[in-house]
Amino acid sequence: MMESTPQYRGRFAPSPTGPLHFGSLVAAMGSYLEARSREGQWLVRMEDIDPPREVAGSADSILHSLEHLGMHWDGAVLYQSRRYDAYDQALAELERAGHTYPCSCSRTEILKHAVVTGDGPIYPGTCRLGVNKQRLSYALRVRVSDGPVEFKDHIQGRIRRHLKQDVGDFVLRRADGLPAYQLAVVVDDAMQGISHVVRGCDLFSASLRQIYLQSLLGLAHPHYFHLPIVVNDKGEKLSKQTFAAPLDENRPVLELVRAWGFLGQDLPVLFEAASVSEFWAWAVPRWQLSGVPRQRQIPLSGLAGC
């Protein structure tokens, strides 16, 4: 049974693929401030269901960085790698309702026939009518409908897309048997009673897919807030793949002030001598969601002092 929840329950859900960097700090800070300013709860979930991409020790490193930066979470950290049974149950429910089908297509085969967009290749529905039975392993995809999926984003405005045209049937279980990100997030948000999701604009497409799955499973839709993402001079999102530098843990308040400014908040005067706890005591009551830029990305080089 799902536990009772307060009016506001948010979360930060990093993947353990490397140390916390400035881009992930912005996402963590936005979700933390929105929760604390509403006197809500803020949970941490470790999205560790993609072993090939994970870096040993990263989960502990991220948690240490959050604590060092004064972002203390409520309750125990949830690790997705310990919840495979819950994902299997949700998948079985979708299978019984006829919403899924097996797919034997390789990535190379998909790329050969699919239109590729910024969100990746649009799956052309090759296996809707049957799989290649000579293959030993199959992914499992969800059938998407022809109609639009939309939601009101509390920062960026209304978002509306046709999943069938813009994404195609997407994977819920990978060919290696691992649960896909979209399914795991939906199941965990429901179990944890997440009411508000604050994260980066790079996850617009994920939000639309997750809303679709929530509808199929009869689950509530959280409120969504998409923050501008931090990009480098090439327009690439800061990440391990783009060689994002880890945070300077010797100057935590400076890192917090930089992220505060990135989120469009009025910068403090001569705050360098403050402690981390003093920063949060000052920042939480001054947080203004209306100040967050209605942009999808902002270059790191455009920040003062960066």
C-alpha positions in Angstrom: 0.0 0.0 0.0 1.3 3.5 -0.9 2.1 5.5 2.2 0.3 8.8 2.8 2.1 11.8 1.5 2.3 15.5 2.3 0.9 18.0 -0.2 4.2 18.5 -1.8 6.7 15.7 -2.4 9.6 16.2 -4.8 12.7 14.3 -5.7 16.2 14.4 -7.2 17.0 11.3 -9.2 20.6 11.2 -10.5 22.3 8.3 -12.4 25.6 7.2 -10.9 27.6 7.8 -14.1 30.1 10.2 -12.6 30.6 12.9 -9.9 28.1 15.7 -9.4 28.8 18.6 -11.9 27.4 22.1 -12.3 24.5 20.9 -14.6 23.3 18.3 -12.1 23.7 20.8 -9.3 21.3 23.2 -11.1 18.7 20.4 -11.3 19.2 19.4 -7.7 19.0 23.0 -6.5 15.9 23.8 -8.4 14.0 20.7 -7.1 15.4 21.3 -3.5 14.4 24.9 -3.4 10.9 24.3 -4.8 10.3 21.6 -2.2 11.7 23.4 0.8 10.1 26.8 0.0 6.7 24.9 0.0 7.6 23.2 3.2 7.4 19.9 1.3 9.6 16.8 1.3 12.6 16.2 -0.9 13.6 12.7 -1.7 16.7 11.2 -3.4 16.5 8.3 -5.8 19.5 6.6 -7.4 18.7 5.6 -10.9 21.1 2.7 -11.1 19.5 0.3 -13.6 22.0 0.7 -16.4 25.2 -1.1 -15.2 27.2 -0.6 -18.4 27.0 3.2 -18.0 27.6 3.3 -14.2 30.9 4.3 -12.6 31.9 2.5 -9.5 31.7 4.7 -6.4 29.6 7.4 -8.2 26.5 6.9 -6.1 28.3 7.4 -2.9 30.2 10.4 -4.4 26.9 12.1 -5.4 25.4 11.6 -2.0 28.5 12.9 -0.3 28.4 16.0 -2.6 24.7 16.7 -1.8 25.4 16.5 1.9 28.5 18.7 1.5 26.4 21.3 -0.3 23.8 21.2 2.5 21.0 19.5 0.5 19.7 17.0 3.1 17.0 14.6 1.9 14.0 13.1 3.6 13.9 9.4 4.3 16.1 6.7 2.9 17.7 6.9 -0.6 15.8 4.6 -3.0 18.0 2.5 -5.3 16.2 1.4 -8.5 18.5 -1.7 -8.7 16.6 -3.1 -5.8 13.2 -2.7 -7.3 13.2 -5.0 -10.3 10.2 -7.0 -9.0 8.0 -3.8 -9.0 9.0 -3.0 -12.6 8.2 -6.6 -13.7 4.7 -6.3 -12.1 3.9 -3.1 -13.9 5.2 -4.6 -17.2 3.0 -7.7 -16.7 0.0 -5.4 -16.2 0.7 -3.6 -19.4 1.2 -7.0 -21.2 -2.1 -8.4 -19.9 -3.9 -5.3 -21.3 -2.3 -5.7 -24.7 -0.3 -2.5 -24.6 3.1 -4.1 -25.4 4.8 -6.3 -28.0 8.2 -8.0 -28.4 10.8 -6.3 -30.7 13.8 -8.1 -32.2 15.2 -5.1 -34.0 18.9 -4.2 -33.4 20.0 -0.6 -33.0 21.7 -0.8 -36.4 18.4 -2.0 -38.1 16.4 0.7 -36.5 18.8 3.4 -37.6 18.8 2.1 -41.1 15.0 2.7 -41.4 14.1 5.3 -38.9 14.0 9.1 -39.0 16.5 10.4 -36.4 15.6 13.5 -34.3 17.2 15.3 -31.4 15.5 12.7 -29.1 16.9 9.8 -31.1 15.5 7.5 -33.8 11.7 7.4 -34.3 10.9 3.7 -34.1 9.1 2.8 -37.4 7.0 0.0 -35.9 8.8 -2.8 -37.6 7.9 -5.5 -35.1 4.2 -4.5 -34.5 3.2 -7.4 -36.8 5.7 -9.9 -35.5 9.3 -10.5 -34.6 12.3 -12.2 -36.2 12.0 -15.6 -34.5 15.6 -16.4 -35.2 16.7 -13.9 -32.7 17.4 -15.2 -29.1 16.5 -12.0 -27.2 13.8 -9.4 -27.5 13.1 -6.0 -26.2 9.5 -5.2 -25.1 7.9 -2.0 -26.5 4.7 -0.2 -25.7 2.2 0.7 -28.4 1.7 4.4 -28.6 -1.6 5.8 -29.8 -2.2 8.3 -32.6 -3.5 11.1 -30.3 -1.4 13.9 -28.7 0.1 13.8 -25.3 0.3 17.2 -23.5 0.9 18.8 -20.1 1.3 22.2 -18.5 4.9 22.9 -17.6 5.0 25.3 -14.7 8.1 27.1 -16.1 8.1 26.5 -19.9 4.4 26.6 -20.6 2.2 24.0 -22.4 4.0 21.1 -24.1 2.2 19.0 -26.7 3.5 16.2 -29.0 2.3 13.2 -30.9 4.3 10.3 -29.6 3.5 8.0 -32.6 4.9 10.6 -35.0 7.7 12.1 -32.9 8.9 9.1 -30.9 7.3 5.9 -32.0 6.7 2.8 -29.8 9.3 3.0 -27.1 11.2 0.3 -25.1 10.0 -0.7 -21.6 12.3 -3.7 -21.2 15.6 -3.9 -23.0 16.8 -7.0 -24.9 19.2 -7.7 -22.1 16.3 -8.0 -19.7 16.9 -4.8 -17.8 13.9 -2.4 -17.2 13.9 0.8 -19.3 14.2 4.2 -17.6 10.7 5.3 -18.6 9.0 2.4 -16.9 11.1 2.5 -13.7 10.6 6.3 -13.2 6.8 5.9 -13.6 6.6 3.0 -11.1 8.8 4.8 -8.6 7.2 8.2 -8.8 3.9 6.5 -8.0 5.2 4.3 -5.2 6.9 7.3 -3.5 3.9 9.6 -4.0 5.8 12.2 -6.0 3.6 15.2 -6.5 6.0 17.6 -8.2 8.9 16.8 -10.6 11.5 19.5 -11.1 14.2 18.6 -13.7 16.0 19.8 -16.8 14.5 20.6 -20.2 16.4 17.7 -21.8 13.7 15.5 -20.3 10.7 17.0 -22.0 10.4 13.9 -24.2 10.8 11.6 -21.2 8.0 13.5 -19.4 5.6 12.9 -22.3 6.4 9.2 -22.4 6.0 8.9 -18.7 2.7 10.7 -18.7 1.5 8.2 -21.4 2.6 5.3 -19.3 0.9 6.8 -16.2 -2.4 6.9 -18.1 -2.1 3.3 -19.2 -1.4 2.2 -15.6 -4.1 4.4 -14.1 -1.6 6.5 -12.1 -1.7 10.1 -11.1 0.2 12.7 -13.1 2.7 14.8 -11.0 3.1 18.5 -11.7 6.1 19.1 -14.0 8.7 21.9 -13.9 11.5 21.9 -16.5 14.5 24.0 -15.8 16.9 25.3 -18.5 19.9 23.0 -18.9 23.5 24.1 -18.8 25.3 23.6 -22.1 28.9 24.1 -23.1 30.2 26.4 -26.0 29.2 23.7 -28.5 25.6 23.6 -27.2 26.1 20.2 -25.6 24.5 19.4 -22.3 27.0 19.2 -19.5 27.6 15.5 -18.7 30.2 12.9 -18.3 30.2 12.4 -22.1 31.0 16.1 -22.7 33.7 16.1 -20.0 31.9 18.2 -17.5 34.1 19.2 -14.6 33.2 18.0 -11.1 32.2 20.7 -8.6 34.8 22.4 -6.5 34.0 21.0 -3.1 36.6 23.4 -1.5 34.2 26.3 -2.4 30.7 25.0 -1.9 29.0 28.3 -1.3 30.5 29.7 -4.5 29.1 26.8 -6.4 25.7 27.3 -4.8 25.7 31.0 -5.6 26.6 30.3 -9.3 23.7 27.8 -9.5 21.4 30.3 -7.8 22.3 32.9 -10.4 21.8 30.5 -13.3 18.3 29.9 -12.1 17.5 33.6 -12.5 17.5 34.5 -8.8 18.8 37.8 -7.5 22.4 37.4 -6.5 23.5 38.0 -2.9 26.0 40.7 -2.1 29.4 39.7 -0.7 28.2 36.2 0.2 31.6 34.4 -0.1 32.2 34.5 3.7 28.9 32.7 4.5 28.6 29.1 5.4 26.5 26.5 3.5 23.8 26.5 6.2 23.7 30.3 6.1 23.3 30.2 2.3 20.2 27.9 2.5 18.7 29.9 5.4 19.0 33.0 3.2 18.0 31.3 -0.1 14.9 29.2 0.7 12.6 32.1 1.7 13.9 34.2 -1.3 13.3 31.5 -3.9 11.1 32.8 -6.8 10.0 30.2 -9.4 8.9 33.1 -11.6 12.5 34.2 -11.9 13.6 31.0 -13.6 14.3 31.8 -17.3 11.8 30.4 -19.8 14.7 29.1 -21.9 15.5 25.5 -22.6 19.2 25.9 -22.4 21.8 28.5 -21.2 25.5 28.3 -22.0 27.9 28.0 -19.1 30.1 30.7 -20.6 27.2 33.2 -20.3 27.3 33.1 -16.5 29.0 35.9 -14.7 32.1 34.6 -12.9 32.2 31.3 -14.7 
